[in-house]
Amino acid sequence: MLRESDDTSIISYTKDISTGGVFLVNTGNLQVGEQVKVVLSTPSTWEPLSLIAEVCWSEPATGEDLPGVGLKFATLSDEQLINLSSFVSSLEFES
């Protein structure tokens, strides 16, 4: 996963994604309420999927839990929703 905001890019990953949002493993300094551009890709995906999301919550590293942020995808067009649904479905077969 790649997150872009204010000319800054962070490469990260997730193990929790749906059509509503994503948990992004991240030790960066994202603030609740901040809007970010998320670019999703997998090794089997030819075209990355670019979406706008809002940071809903932030979780520091504690014990065995990974640090990260919960992102809610902004309003999606019909095409984006179809592409995201296909993307999420494809991940079920890769794991």
LINJO-V466655 format. One record per backbone hydrogen bond with DSSP energy under -0.5 kcal/mol. NH is the residue of the N-H (numbers start at 1). CO is the residue of the C=O. Records with the same first field share a line. If there is no record, write none. Layout:
BEGIN
NH=CO  CO
END
This chain:
BEGIN
2=39
3=10
4=37
5=8
8=5
10=3
12=1  10
16=23
18=21
22=71
23=16
24=22  69
25=13  23
26=67
33=55
34=31
36=53
37=4
38=36  51
39=2
40=38  49
45=42
46=44
48=46
49=40
50=48
51=38  49
53=36
54=72
55=34
56=54  70
57=70
59=68
62=65
65=62
68=59
69=24
70=57
71=22  69
72=54
73=20  71
74=52
81=77
82=78
83=79
84=80
85=81
86=82
87=83
88=84
89=85
90=86
91=87
92=88  89
93=89  90
94=90
95=91
END
